Amino acid sequence: MAPWVLWQLDDCAPLRCDWAPVDAGVAKHHGYAAQWFALSALSMGLYVWFRILPRRRQVRS
């Protein structure tokens, strides 16, 4: 951390003091979670499709 602090005392300074509250929304996080679970299910399904099923087909032939 810096050994000094910079304070803004004047209201006409170029920095903004009245920030809007941060609200990304919970639905956005649920959407990301669903996307990652779908991606993991897809990767598991492709692993089964390309690794396990061809071995069973070779044993049957």
QUIQUIHU-V642227 format. One record per pair of residues at least 24 apart in sequence whose ideal C-beta (glycine too) atoms are under 10 Angstrom apart, sorted by the first residue. I is the first residue (numbers start at 0). J is the second residue. Records with the same first field share a line. If there is no record, write none. Layout:
I = J, J
This chain:
none
